[in-house]
Amino acid sequence: MIDPSARVHPTADLEADVSVGPGTAIWHRAQIRRGARIGAECIVGRDAFVDEGVRIGDRVKIQNAALVYHGVTVEDGVFIGPNAILTNDRYPRAITSTGDLARAADWEVSPITLRRGASIGAGAIVVAGVDVGRFAMVGAGAVVTRSVPDHALVARQPGPPPRLGLRLRATTRRPGHRGSRPGRARPGERAPLPELRAGLRVRPRPRSPRRALADPEPGRPRVIPIAKPDFGPEEIAAVGEVLGSGMVAQGRRVAELEARWAEFVGVRHAVAFSNGTTALMSVLAGLGLGPGDEVITVAHTFAATANAILSTGASPVFVDIEPDTYLIDAARIEAAVTPRTRAILPVHLFGLVADMDMIEAIARRHGLAVVEDACQAHGATYRGRRAGSFGHGAFSLYATKNMTTAEGGFVTTNDDRLADWLRLYRNQGMRNRYEFEILGYNFRLTDLAAAIGLVQLAKLPRNTERRQEIAARYDEAFADLPVALPVAPPERTHVYHQYTLRVGPRRDEILADLRANGVGADVYYPLPVHRQAYIQERGLHADLPVTDRAAAETLSLPMYPGLRSDEQELVIEAVRRAVERFGGLDEPPEGTEPGAGAGVGDRSAAEPVPGARWSTQ
């Protein structure tokens, strides 16, 4: 039985007694043999083969040309990459011992089970009789000959490491050498290979003009990176001064940086931490969160957001994002509030502040704390107020942030009691030497890091302006392409930690093309937090279609103050060429479906829409 909501391409071949669950899509020339059972919300790619009697759970992705033979059971949430093969006979033969053609009855089927959440990479082969454990990962091209435990990784073919099979020259016996000669074989044996000479120089083939944007100038890197810190002689001098003073741990420069950051953000207190994660963990701990509490946040973020919540014993509750800003959809927050909700944690992603008017109104109505994850929003504003000044803010000072101390973080707050507690908490619970008032940890920032931070803070306005100039040039260059550009709603200032485009369902092919042409583009983030194994194991499930689409269809381009204009033009040229080649948000070329050609890392959530070829919302 085929559910009415399933989508089956006219060229697909489904034999009798096949069951297809609701929301499943079966693409071009896929073959599903009799008695196969395919669950709900699955994707079966182009030219895939599902043998008779195979059992497939819900939300399974079977990519192009994958072969799933009789005797295989696939549990929920499994990914099977393109050209992967799941066998069913460990010793297959075309003929029997008597020389007759082997029939179905001659096959000895050894079942395979792919447990919940497992991933099988492109071109991998799973030998009959093997179980692949829950959320295990089989790398592309691997050959799996024995069962794989839960959460394990199989990343190469079995057997000894590959050896160099190149004989460069015959070896000769050195005068006075005793023993067997290298390179001489006994009768009937192959000559052993000599070791590769250290002085050998191999001349690489020249790159085709089509494979790279341009040959680099002397001293210029071949790849334009996605991000690069702005360090110069000022930072070097500041660090040298601290080293010369002998006070390298938390001291005068940390206090100065805290005071200046508090003034910049517009709050009474800024408390420096060793990194952004410890800053976020500490502010949540300082609010007294614990087991049974809930914090409303998003899954389209770095995992530290959810990890900080979990570190207190509380649970993250995920709501979806806005399709254009990629920020928390404030209109969905109130529906997620329960008697256990203690806080709302918006993430100011990519350098843009969330809708704080609505968030603060909901928080006041329900008596909730607001904690801003402002780790990517240094200096971003909403109605004239800076990120980190609405509730309690957490900032990261990691190397690629708009402002950096190499590693570091801040908590910003107007709560005197919380600020005092945080200063104790980050210092092992000590106010006076060896007097421990509370349970605390060493989450301190060093004066070396703070010295860098003071220089970086002075540069921040200039660097923000440069990021905005780069973004404006990208906007201008891509205005006519079928892609979704970043948006900055009225009364918000975007500081462009990332410049992120939504390019459509062929994102992975566009990304690969950019990287092949020297553009260090990347995806933030390819697997949303709510789909991570450790989150799903805790039962923290969520239906977030906009988040899934963003994870499947967006990519970010090089964005840092030191990006030269000529480098940006190379990026623009590469993006335009890739989008023109593979298509953007418009209808893709005939015969294309979500995730075509992708490998283990693909988690595309795009899928065909009833009544239309493709969704471009």
VEXVO-317381 format. One record per residue (C-alpha): y, x, z; residue number from 1. Coordinates in Angstrom, 1 decimal, padded with zeros to 4 digits. Example, Ala and Ser with C-alpha at 12.3 -4.5 7.8 and 13.67 -1.06 7.14 Angstrom:
// VEXVO-317381
[[-004.5; 012.3; 007.8]; 1] [[-001.1; 013.7; 007.1]; 2] 
END
This chain:
// VEXVO-317381
[[000.0; 000.0; 000.0]; 1] [[003.4; 001.3; -000.9]; 2] [[006.3; 000.2; 001.3]; 3] [[009.1; -001.6; -000.6]; 4] [[011.6; 000.9; 000.7]; 5] [[009.7; 003.9; -000.6]; 6] [[011.1; 005.5; -003.8]; 7] [[008.5; 006.7; -006.3]; 8] [[009.6; 008.4; -009.5]; 9] [[008.2; 006.8; -012.7]; 10] [[006.4; 010.0; -013.7]; 11] [[004.6; 010.3; -010.3]; 12] [[000.8; 009.5; -010.4]; 13] [[-000.5; 007.4; -007.5]; 14] [[-004.1; 006.5; -007.6]; 15] [[-005.7; 003.4; -006.0]; 16] [[-005.7; 002.8; -002.3]; 17] [[-002.8; 005.1; -001.6]; 18] [[-000.5; 004.3; 001.4]; 19] [[003.2; 005.3; 001.4]; 20] [[005.4; 004.6; 004.4]; 21] [[008.9; 003.3; 004.5]; 22] [[011.7; 005.5; 003.3]; 23] [[009.4; 008.1; 001.7]; 24] [[010.5; 009.6; -001.6]; 25] [[007.9; 010.9; -004.2]; 26] [[009.4; 012.9; -007.0]; 27] [[008.7; 013.8; -010.6]; 28] [[005.0; 014.3; -011.7]; 29] [[003.7; 014.4; -008.1]; 30] [[000.0; 013.4; -007.9]; 31] [[-001.3; 011.4; -005.0]; 32] [[-005.1; 010.8; -005.1]; 33] [[-007.0; 007.8; -003.9]; 34] [[-007.1; 007.1; -000.2]; 35] [[-004.3; 009.4; 000.7]; 36] [[-002.0; 008.2; 003.6]; 37] [[001.7; 009.4; 003.6]; 38] [[003.9; 008.3; 006.6]; 39] [[007.5; 007.2; 006.8]; 40] [[010.6; 009.2; 005.7]; 41] [[008.6; 011.9; 003.9]; 42] [[009.6; 013.8; 000.8]; 43] [[006.9; 014.8; -001.7]; 44] [[008.5; 017.2; -004.3]; 45] [[008.1; 017.6; -008.0]; 46] [[004.6; 018.5; -009.3]; 47] [[003.2; 018.4; -005.7]; 48] [[-000.5; 017.5; -005.3]; 49] [[-001.9; 015.5; -002.4]; 50] [[-005.7; 015.2; -002.6]; 51] [[-007.9; 012.2; -001.7]; 52] [[-008.1; 011.2; 001.9]; 53] [[-005.3; 013.5; 003.1]; 54] [[-003.5; 012.2; 006.1]; 55] [[000.3; 013.0; 006.3]; 56] [[002.5; 012.0; 009.2]; 57] [[006.1; 010.9; 009.4]; 58] [[009.1; 013.0; 008.3]; 59] [[007.1; 015.5; 006.4]; 60] [[008.6; 017.6; 003.6]; 61] [[006.2; 018.8; 000.9]; 62] [[008.2; 020.9; -001.6]; 63] [[007.7; 021.4; -005.3]; 64] [[004.2; 022.3; -006.6]; 65] [[002.6; 022.5; -003.2]; 66] [[-001.1; 021.8; -003.2]; 67] [[-002.6; 019.9; -000.2]; 68] [[-006.4; 019.5; -000.7]; 69] [[-009.0; 017.1; 000.7]; 70] [[-009.7; 017.6; 004.4]; 71] [[-006.1; 018.5; 005.4]; 72] [[-004.3; 016.6; 008.2]; 73] [[-000.5; 017.0; 008.4]; 74] [[001.2; 015.8; 011.6]; 75] [[004.8; 014.6; 012.0]; 76] [[007.7; 016.8; 011.1]; 77] [[005.8; 019.5; 009.1]; 78] [[007.5; 021.5; 006.3]; 79] [[005.3; 022.7; 003.4]; 80] [[007.2; 025.1; 001.1]; 81] [[007.1; 025.2; -002.7]; 82] [[003.8; 026.5; -004.2]; 83] [[002.1; 026.6; -000.8]; 84] [[-001.6; 026.0; -000.9]; 85] [[-003.7; 024.4; 001.8]; 86] [[-007.4; 025.0; 000.8]; 87] [[-010.5; 023.3; 002.0]; 88] [[-013.5; 025.5; 001.2]; 89] [[-013.7; 029.1; 002.5]; 90] [[-016.2; 030.2; -000.2]; 91] [[-015.4; 028.1; -003.3]; 92] [[-017.7; 028.7; -006.3]; 93] [[-017.6; 027.3; -009.8]; 94] [[-021.4; 027.3; -010.0]; 95] [[-024.3; 026.8; -007.6]; 96] [[-026.9; 029.5; -006.7]; 97] [[-029.1; 028.0; -009.5]; 98] [[-026.3; 028.4; -012.1]; 99] [[-025.4; 024.7; -012.3]; 100] [[-021.8; 023.6; -012.3]; 101] [[-020.7; 022.9; -008.7]; 102] [[-020.2; 019.2; -007.9]; 103] [[-018.1; 017.6; -005.2]; 104] [[-021.2; 017.4; -003.0]; 105] [[-021.7; 021.1; -003.2]; 106] [[-018.3; 021.8; -001.6]; 107] [[-018.3; 022.6; 002.2]; 108] [[-015.0; 021.2; 003.4]; 109] [[-013.6; 023.0; 006.4]; 110] [[-010.6; 020.9; 007.7]; 111] [[-007.1; 022.2; 008.2]; 112] [[-004.6; 020.7; 010.6]; 113] [[-000.9; 021.4; 010.6]; 114] [[000.4; 020.4; 014.0]; 115] [[003.7; 018.7; 014.7]; 116] [[006.8; 020.6; 013.5]; 117] [[004.9; 023.5; 011.8]; 118] [[006.5; 025.2; 008.8]; 119] [[004.6; 026.7; 005.9]; 120] [[006.6; 029.1; 003.7]; 121] [[006.9; 029.2; -000.1]; 122] [[003.8; 030.5; -001.7]; 123] [[001.8; 030.8; 001.5]; 124] [[-002.0; 030.1; 001.5]; 125] [[-003.7; 028.5; 004.5]; 126] [[-007.4; 029.2; 004.3]; 127] [[-009.9; 026.4; 005.1]; 128] [[-010.8; 025.8; 008.7]; 129] [[-007.5; 026.9; 010.2]; 130] [[-005.2; 025.1; 012.6]; 131] [[-001.5; 025.9; 012.5]; 132] [[000.0; 025.1; 015.9]; 133] [[003.0; 023.1; 016.9]; 134] [[006.3; 024.4; 015.6]; 135] [[004.5; 027.6; 014.3]; 136] [[006.1; 029.3; 011.3]; 137] [[004.2; 030.8; 008.4]; 138] [[006.4; 033.1; 006.3]; 139] [[006.7; 032.9; 002.6]; 140] [[003.7; 034.5; 000.8]; 141] [[001.6; 034.9; 003.9]; 142] [[-002.2; 034.3; 003.8]; 143] [[-003.4; 032.6; 007.0]; 144] [[-007.0; 033.4; 007.7]; 145] [[-007.3; 032.3; 011.3]; 146] [[-005.7; 029.7; 013.5]; 147] [[-002.0; 030.1; 014.5]; 148] [[-001.0; 029.3; 018.1]; 149] [[001.9; 027.0; 018.9]; 150] [[005.4; 028.5; 018.2]; 151] [[003.9; 031.7; 016.7]; 152] [[005.1; 033.4; 013.6]; 153] [[002.9; 034.7; 010.7]; 154] [[005.0; 036.9; 008.5]; 155] [[002.7; 039.0; 006.3]; 156] [[-000.6; 039.1; 004.5]; 157] [[-003.7; 040.1; 006.4]; 158] [[-005.2; 043.6; 006.2]; 159] [[-003.7; 047.1; 006.5]; 160] [[-000.1; 047.8; 005.7]; 161] [[000.5; 048.3; 001.9]; 162] [[000.5; 051.9; 000.7]; 163] [[002.5; 053.5; -002.0]; 164] [[000.3; 053.6; -005.1]; 165] [[002.2; 056.1; -007.2]; 166] [[001.0; 059.5; -008.0]; 167] [[004.0; 061.6; -009.0]; 168] [[002.3; 064.9; -010.1]; 169] [[-000.9; 066.8; -009.6]; 170] [[-000.9; 069.1; -006.6]; 171] [[-001.9; 072.7; -006.8]; 172] [[-003.5; 075.0; -004.2]; 173] [[-001.0; 077.2; -002.5]; 174] [[-002.0; 080.9; -002.3]; 175] [[-003.8; 081.5; 001.0]; 176] [[-004.4; 077.8; 001.6]; 177] [[-007.6; 077.2; 003.4]; 178] [[-009.6; 074.0; 003.4]; 179] [[-009.9; 071.2; 000.9]; 180] [[-007.4; 071.0; -001.9]; 181] [[-005.0; 068.0; -001.9]; 182] [[-005.4; 066.2; -005.1]; 183] [[-008.9; 067.4; -005.9]; 184] [[-011.7; 064.8; -005.8]; 185] [[-015.4; 065.2; -005.5]; 186] [[-017.5; 063.9; -008.4]; 187] [[-017.4; 060.2; -008.5]; 188] [[-014.4; 059.9; -006.2]; 189] [[-010.8; 059.2; -006.9]; 190] [[-008.3; 061.9; -006.1]; 191] [[-006.4; 061.2; -002.9]; 192] [[-002.7; 060.6; -003.4]; 193] [[-000.3; 063.3; -002.2]; 194] [[002.5; 062.4; 000.2]; 195] [[005.7; 061.4; -001.4]; 196] [[008.0; 064.4; -001.5]; 197] [[011.1; 064.0; 000.7]; 198] [[013.3; 065.5; -002.0]; 199] [[012.4; 063.0; -004.7]; 200] [[015.4; 061.2; -006.1]; 201] [[014.9; 057.9; -007.9]; 202] [[017.6; 056.8; -010.3]; 203] [[018.0; 053.0; -010.0]; 204] [[018.5; 050.9; -013.1]; 205] [[022.1; 049.9; -013.7]; 206] [[023.0; 046.5; -012.6]; 207] [[023.5; 043.8; -015.2]; 208] [[027.1; 042.5; -015.4]; 209] [[025.6; 039.1; -014.8]; 210] [[024.2; 040.1; -011.5]; 211] [[027.4; 041.3; -009.8]; 212] [[031.0; 040.4; -010.0]; 213] [[032.2; 043.9; -010.6]; 214] [[031.3; 047.5; -009.8]; 215] [[033.0; 048.4; -006.5]; 216] [[035.9; 050.8; -006.4]; 217] [[035.3; 054.0; -004.5]; 218] [[035.1; 053.3; -000.8]; 219] [[034.9; 049.5; -001.2]; 220] [[031.8; 047.7; 000.0]; 221] [[029.6; 046.0; -002.6]; 222] [[029.4; 042.8; -000.5]; 223] [[032.5; 040.9; 000.6]; 224] [[031.5; 039.9; 004.2]; 225] [[031.8; 036.5; 005.6]; 226] [[033.9; 037.9; 008.5]; 227] [[035.3; 041.1; 009.7]; 228] [[037.2; 042.0; 012.9]; 229] [[040.8; 043.2; 012.6]; 230] [[040.7; 046.5; 014.5]; 231] [[043.3; 049.2; 014.1]; 232] [[044.9; 052.1; 015.9]; 233] [[046.5; 049.8; 018.4]; 234] [[043.1; 048.8; 019.8]; 235] [[041.9; 052.4; 019.8]; 236] [[044.9; 053.5; 021.7]; 237] [[044.6; 050.6; 024.2]; 238] [[040.9; 051.5; 024.9]; 239] [[041.7; 055.2; 025.2]; 240] [[044.4; 054.4; 027.8]; 241] [[041.9; 052.4; 029.9]; 242] [[039.3; 055.2; 029.7]; 243] [[042.0; 057.7; 030.8]; 244] [[042.9; 055.6; 033.8]; 245] [[039.4; 055.5; 035.2]; 246] [[039.6; 051.8; 035.9]; 247] [[037.2; 050.3; 033.3]; 248] [[035.7; 047.3; 035.1]; 249] [[037.5; 044.1; 035.9]; 250] [[041.0; 045.1; 036.9]; 251] [[044.7; 045.0; 036.0]; 252] [[044.3; 044.4; 032.2]; 253] [[041.9; 041.5; 032.8]; 254] [[044.4; 039.9; 035.1]; 255] [[047.2; 040.5; 032.5]; 256] [[045.1; 039.0; 029.7]; 257] [[044.2; 035.9; 031.8]; 258] [[047.9; 035.3; 032.6]; 259] [[049.0; 035.7; 029.0]; 260] [[046.2; 033.5; 027.7]; 261] [[047.0; 030.7; 030.2]; 262] [[050.6; 030.9; 029.1]; 263] [[049.6; 030.8; 025.4]; 264] [[047.3; 027.8; 025.8]; 265] [[049.7; 026.0; 028.2]; 266] [[047.6; 025.7; 031.3]; 267] [[047.9; 027.0; 034.9]; 268] [[044.7; 029.1; 034.8]; 269] [[042.6; 031.2; 032.4]; 270] [[039.5; 032.8; 033.9]; 271] [[038.0; 035.6; 031.9]; 272] [[034.2; 035.9; 031.4]; 273] [[031.7; 038.3; 029.8]; 274] [[031.2; 036.0; 026.8]; 275] [[031.8; 032.4; 025.6]; 276] [[028.3; 031.2; 026.6]; 277] [[028.8; 032.3; 030.2]; 278] [[032.2; 030.7; 030.2]; 279] [[030.8; 027.4; 029.1]; 280] [[027.8; 027.6; 031.5]; 281] [[030.1; 028.4; 034.4]; 282] [[032.6; 025.5; 033.8]; 283] [[029.8; 023.0; 033.6]; 284] [[028.2; 024.4; 036.8]; 285] [[031.6; 024.3; 038.5]; 286] [[031.8; 020.5; 037.7]; 287] [[028.6; 020.1; 039.7]; 288] [[026.3; 019.0; 036.8]; 289] [[022.7; 018.8; 037.6]; 290] [[019.3; 017.2; 036.8]; 291] [[019.6; 013.6; 035.7]; 292] [[023.2; 014.0; 034.4]; 293] [[024.1; 013.6; 030.8]; 294] [[026.8; 015.2; 028.7]; 295] [[027.9; 013.7; 025.3]; 296] [[028.3; 016.3; 022.6]; 297] [[027.3; 017.1; 019.0]; 298] [[024.3; 018.8; 017.3]; 299] [[026.4; 020.4; 014.5]; 300] [[027.3; 023.5; 016.6]; 301] [[026.0; 026.8; 017.8]; 302] [[023.1; 026.4; 020.2]; 303] [[025.1; 027.7; 023.1]; 304] [[026.8; 024.4; 023.4]; 305] [[023.5; 022.6; 024.3]; 306] [[022.1; 025.6; 026.1]; 307] [[025.0; 025.6; 028.5]; 308] [[024.4; 021.9; 029.4]; 309] [[020.7; 022.6; 029.8]; 310] [[021.4; 025.5; 032.1]; 311] [[022.7; 023.1; 034.7]; 312] [[019.7; 020.9; 034.5]; 313] [[021.7; 018.2; 032.8]; 314] [[020.8; 016.8; 029.3]; 315] [[022.9; 016.8; 026.1]; 316] [[023.3; 013.4; 024.4]; 317] [[024.0; 013.9; 020.7]; 318] [[026.3; 011.8; 018.7]; 319] [[027.1; 012.1; 015.0]; 320] [[030.1; 013.8; 013.4]; 321] [[032.8; 012.8; 011.0]; 322] [[031.8; 013.5; 007.4]; 323] [[035.1; 015.2; 006.5]; 324] [[036.1; 017.2; 009.6]; 325] [[032.5; 017.9; 010.9]; 326] [[033.9; 017.2; 014.4]; 327] [[032.5; 014.7; 016.9]; 328] [[033.0; 011.1; 015.7]; 329] [[035.0; 009.8; 018.6]; 330] [[034.3; 006.2; 017.6]; 331] [[030.6; 006.7; 018.4]; 332] [[031.1; 008.2; 021.9]; 333] [[031.4; 005.0; 023.9]; 334] [[028.1; 003.6; 022.7]; 335] [[026.4; 006.8; 024.1]; 336] [[027.9; 006.4; 027.6]; 337] [[025.4; 005.5; 030.3]; 338] [[025.5; 005.4; 034.1]; 339] [[024.3; 009.0; 034.0]; 340] [[027.0; 010.3; 031.8]; 341] [[029.2; 012.9; 033.6]; 342] [[031.2; 014.6; 030.8]; 343] [[032.2; 014.6; 027.1]; 344] [[032.0; 018.0; 025.4]; 345] [[033.7; 018.0; 022.0]; 346] [[033.3; 021.1; 019.8]; 347] [[036.5; 022.2; 018.0]; 348] [[034.4; 023.5; 015.1]; 349] [[035.6; 025.9; 012.4]; 350] [[039.2; 026.0; 013.9]; 351] [[040.1; 022.3; 014.1]; 352] [[040.6; 020.2; 017.2]; 353] [[038.7; 017.0; 017.6]; 354] [[040.4; 013.6; 018.1]; 355] [[041.5; 014.2; 021.7]; 356] [[043.5; 011.0; 022.0]; 357] [[040.4; 008.8; 021.7]; 358] [[038.2; 011.2; 023.7]; 359] [[040.6; 011.4; 026.6]; 360] [[041.0; 007.6; 026.6]; 361] [[037.2; 007.1; 026.7]; 362] [[036.9; 009.7; 029.5]; 363] [[039.6; 008.0; 031.6]; 364] [[038.0; 004.6; 031.1]; 365] [[034.6; 005.8; 032.3]; 366] [[035.7; 008.5; 034.8]; 367] [[034.3; 011.4; 032.8]; 368] [[035.2; 015.0; 032.7]; 369] [[036.3; 016.5; 029.3]; 370] [[035.1; 020.1; 028.5]; 371] [[036.4; 021.5; 025.2]; 372] [[034.1; 023.9; 023.4]; 373] [[037.1; 025.8; 021.8]; 374] [[035.1; 028.9; 021.0]; 375] [[036.3; 028.7; 017.3]; 376] [[039.8; 027.2; 017.9]; 377] [[042.1; 030.0; 019.2]; 378] [[045.6; 028.6; 018.8]; 379] [[044.6; 025.4; 017.0]; 380] [[046.8; 022.4; 018.0]; 381] [[046.6; 018.6; 018.3]; 382] [[049.9; 016.7; 018.5]; 383] [[051.6; 020.0; 019.6]; 384] [[049.1; 020.9; 022.3]; 385] [[046.7; 023.8; 022.0]; 386] [[042.9; 023.6; 022.1]; 387] [[041.8; 024.2; 025.7]; 388] [[044.7; 022.3; 027.3]; 389] [[043.3; 018.8; 027.2]; 390] [[040.4; 019.1; 029.7]; 391] [[038.7; 022.3; 030.8]; 392] [[038.4; 024.7; 027.8]; 393] [[035.8; 027.3; 027.0]; 394] [[036.6; 030.1; 024.5]; 395] [[034.6; 032.9; 023.0]; 396] [[036.0; 036.3; 022.2]; 397] [[033.0; 037.5; 020.1]; 398] [[033.6; 040.1; 017.4]; 399] [[034.1; 037.6; 014.5]; 400] [[036.3; 035.1; 016.3]; 401] [[040.0; 034.7; 015.4]; 402] [[040.7; 036.8; 018.5]; 403] [[038.2; 039.2; 019.9]; 404] [[037.4; 041.6; 022.8]; 405] [[034.1; 042.5; 021.0]; 406] [[032.4; 040.3; 023.6]; 407] [[034.2; 038.0; 026.1]; 408] [[035.3; 034.5; 026.9]; 409] [[037.7; 032.3; 028.8]; 410] [[037.7; 029.1; 030.8]; 411] [[041.1; 027.4; 030.8]; 412] [[041.9; 024.7; 033.3]; 413] [[044.7; 023.0; 035.3]; 414] [[042.3; 022.4; 038.2]; 415] [[043.2; 024.9; 041.0]; 416] [[040.0; 024.3; 042.9]; 417] [[037.8; 024.8; 039.8]; 418] [[039.7; 028.0; 038.9]; 419] [[039.1; 029.5; 042.4]; 420] [[035.4; 028.6; 042.3]; 421] [[035.0; 030.1; 038.8]; 422] [[036.5; 033.4; 039.9]; 423] [[034.0; 033.5; 042.8]; 424] [[031.1; 032.5; 040.6]; 425] [[031.7; 035.2; 037.9]; 426] [[032.0; 037.9; 040.6]; 427] [[028.6; 037.4; 042.4]; 428] [[030.2; 034.8; 044.7]; 429] [[032.5; 037.5; 046.3]; 430] [[036.1; 037.2; 047.2]; 431] [[036.1; 040.1; 049.7]; 432] [[033.9; 043.1; 049.2]; 433] [[030.3; 042.3; 050.2]; 434] [[031.2; 038.9; 051.5]; 435] [[029.4; 036.3; 049.4]; 436] [[030.8; 032.8; 049.8]; 437] [[028.7; 031.1; 047.1]; 438] [[025.7; 031.8; 044.8]; 439] [[027.3; 033.7; 041.9]; 440] [[026.6; 036.1; 039.1]; 441] [[028.1; 039.1; 037.3]; 442] [[029.9; 037.3; 034.4]; 443] [[032.9; 039.6; 034.6]; 444] [[035.0; 040.9; 031.6]; 445] [[035.7; 044.7; 031.6]; 446] [[039.2; 046.2; 031.4]; 447] [[038.0; 047.9; 028.2]; 448] [[037.5; 044.5; 026.6]; 449] [[040.7; 043.1; 028.0]; 450] [[042.7; 046.0; 026.6]; 451] [[041.4; 045.0; 023.1]; 452] [[042.1; 041.4; 023.9]; 453] [[045.8; 042.1; 024.7]; 454] [[046.3; 043.7; 021.4]; 455] [[044.4; 040.9; 019.6]; 456] [[046.5; 038.3; 021.3]; 457] [[049.7; 039.9; 020.0]; 458] [[048.2; 039.8; 016.5]; 459] [[046.9; 036.3; 016.7]; 460] [[050.0; 034.4; 015.3]; 461] [[050.1; 036.8; 012.3]; 462] [[046.4; 036.7; 011.7]; 463] [[046.3; 032.9; 012.0]; 464] [[049.1; 032.7; 009.3]; 465] [[047.0; 035.0; 007.1]; 466] [[043.9; 032.8; 007.5]; 467] [[046.0; 029.7; 006.5]; 468] [[047.2; 031.5; 003.4]; 469] [[043.7; 032.4; 002.4]; 470] [[042.6; 028.8; 003.0]; 471] [[045.5; 027.5; 000.9]; 472] [[044.5; 029.7; -002.0]; 473] [[040.9; 028.5; -001.8]; 474] [[042.2; 024.9; -001.7]; 475] [[044.2; 025.5; -004.8]; 476] [[041.4; 027.2; -006.7]; 477] [[038.7; 024.6; -005.9]; 478] [[040.9; 021.5; -006.2]; 479] [[039.2; 020.5; -009.5]; 480] [[035.6; 021.3; -008.5]; 481] [[033.2; 018.6; -007.4]; 482] [[033.1; 019.9; -003.8]; 483] [[034.6; 018.6; -000.5]; 484] [[037.3; 020.9; 000.8]; 485] [[038.2; 021.4; 004.5]; 486] [[040.6; 018.8; 005.9]; 487] [[043.4; 019.0; 008.5]; 488] [[044.3; 015.4; 009.6]; 489] [[048.0; 014.8; 010.4]; 490] [[049.4; 016.4; 013.6]; 491] [[046.6; 018.9; 013.7]; 492] [[046.8; 022.7; 013.0]; 493] [[043.7; 024.2; 011.4]; 494] [[043.3; 027.9; 012.2]; 495] [[040.3; 028.4; 009.8]; 496] [[037.7; 030.3; 011.8]; 497] [[035.5; 029.3; 008.9]; 498] [[036.4; 027.9; 005.5]; 499] [[033.6; 025.4; 004.8]; 500] [[032.8; 023.6; 001.6]; 501] [[030.4; 020.7; 001.1]; 502] [[028.8; 021.6; -002.3]; 503] [[026.0; 019.0; -002.5]; 504] [[022.2; 019.0; -002.5]; 505] [[021.8; 022.2; -004.5]; 506] [[023.6; 024.2; -001.7]; 507] [[020.8; 026.7; -001.3]; 508] [[020.8; 027.7; -005.0]; 509] [[024.6; 028.0; -004.9]; 510] [[024.4; 030.1; -001.8]; 511] [[021.7; 032.4; -003.3]; 512] [[023.8; 032.8; -006.4]; 513] [[026.9; 033.8; -004.4]; 514] [[025.0; 036.3; -002.4]; 515] [[023.4; 037.8; -005.5]; 516] [[027.0; 038.3; -006.8]; 517] [[028.3; 040.1; -003.8]; 518] [[029.8; 037.2; -001.8]; 519] [[028.7; 037.1; 001.8]; 520] [[028.7; 033.4; 002.1]; 521] [[026.7; 031.7; 004.9]; 522] [[025.7; 028.4; 006.4]; 523] [[026.9; 027.1; 009.8]; 524] [[024.5; 025.7; 010.8]; 525] [[021.4; 025.3; 008.6]; 526] [[019.2; 023.7; 011.3]; 527] [[021.2; 021.4; 013.7]; 528] [[020.6; 021.7; 017.4]; 529] [[018.9; 018.3; 017.6]; 530] [[016.2; 019.5; 015.2]; 531] [[015.5; 022.8; 017.1]; 532] [[012.0; 023.0; 018.5]; 533] [[013.0; 023.6; 022.1]; 534] [[015.3; 020.5; 022.0]; 535] [[012.7; 018.2; 020.5]; 536] [[010.1; 019.4; 023.0]; 537] [[012.4; 018.0; 025.7]; 538] [[012.4; 014.6; 024.1]; 539] [[016.1; 014.8; 023.2]; 540] [[015.8; 013.0; 019.9]; 541] [[018.8; 011.7; 017.9]; 542] [[019.3; 010.0; 014.5]; 543] [[022.3; 012.0; 013.0]; 544] [[022.4; 011.4; 009.2]; 545] [[025.9; 012.9; 008.8]; 546] [[025.0; 016.0; 010.8]; 547] [[021.8; 016.4; 008.7]; 548] [[023.8; 016.1; 005.5]; 549] [[026.3; 018.6; 006.6]; 550] [[023.5; 021.1; 007.5]; 551] [[021.9; 020.6; 004.1]; 552] [[025.0; 020.6; 001.9]; 553] [[027.7; 022.9; 003.3]; 554] [[028.4; 026.6; 003.1]; 555] [[031.2; 028.9; 004.4]; 556] [[033.1; 031.5; 002.4]; 557] [[034.6; 034.9; 003.5]; 558] [[037.5; 034.3; 005.8]; 559] [[039.2; 037.0; 007.8]; 560] [[042.8; 038.4; 007.9]; 561] [[041.8; 041.6; 006.1]; 562] [[040.4; 039.8; 003.0]; 563] [[042.3; 041.3; 000.1]; 564] [[043.7; 039.1; -002.6]; 565] [[041.6; 040.7; -005.3]; 566] [[038.5; 040.2; -003.1]; 567] [[039.4; 036.6; -002.7]; 568] [[039.7; 036.1; -006.4]; 569] [[036.2; 037.5; -006.9]; 570] [[034.9; 035.0; -004.3]; 571] [[036.7; 032.2; -006.2]; 572] [[035.3; 033.3; -009.5]; 573] [[031.8; 033.4; -008.0]; 574] [[032.1; 029.9; -006.4]; 575] [[033.4; 028.3; -009.6]; 576] [[030.7; 029.8; -011.7]; 577] [[027.9; 028.8; -009.2]; 578] [[029.2; 025.2; -008.9]; 579] [[029.5; 024.9; -012.6]; 580] [[026.0; 026.2; -013.0]; 581] [[024.2; 024.2; -010.4]; 582] [[026.5; 021.1; -009.9]; 583] [[028.4; 020.0; -006.8]; 584] [[028.8; 016.6; -005.2]; 585] [[028.5; 014.8; -008.6]; 586] [[025.0; 013.8; -009.9]; 587] [[022.9; 016.9; -010.2]; 588] [[021.1; 017.8; -013.4]; 589] [[018.1; 015.7; -014.5]; 590] [[014.9; 016.5; -012.8]; 591] [[016.4; 017.8; -009.5]; 592] [[015.6; 016.6; -006.1]; 593] [[016.5; 017.7; -002.5]; 594] [[015.3; 021.2; -001.5]; 595] [[014.1; 022.1; -005.0]; 596] [[013.0; 025.8; -005.0]; 597] [[013.7; 026.3; -001.3]; 598] [[011.6; 028.3; 001.1]; 599] [[010.8; 028.1; 004.8]; 600] [[014.5; 028.1; 005.9]; 601] [[015.3; 024.9; 004.0]; 602] [[015.9; 021.8; 006.1]; 603] [[017.7; 019.7; 003.5]; 604] [[018.3; 016.2; 004.7]; 605] [[019.6; 014.9; 001.4]; 606] [[017.4; 012.2; -000.2]; 607] [[017.7; 009.6; -002.9]; 608] [[019.6; 006.5; -002.0]; 609] [[018.3; 003.0; -002.9]; 610] [[020.4; 001.5; -005.7]; 611] [[021.9; 004.8; -006.8]; 612] [[020.8; 008.1; -008.1]; 613] [[022.7; 010.1; -005.4]; 614] [[024.9; 009.6; -002.4]; 615] [[028.2; 011.4; -002.5]; 616] [[029.7; 010.0; 000.6]; 617] 
END
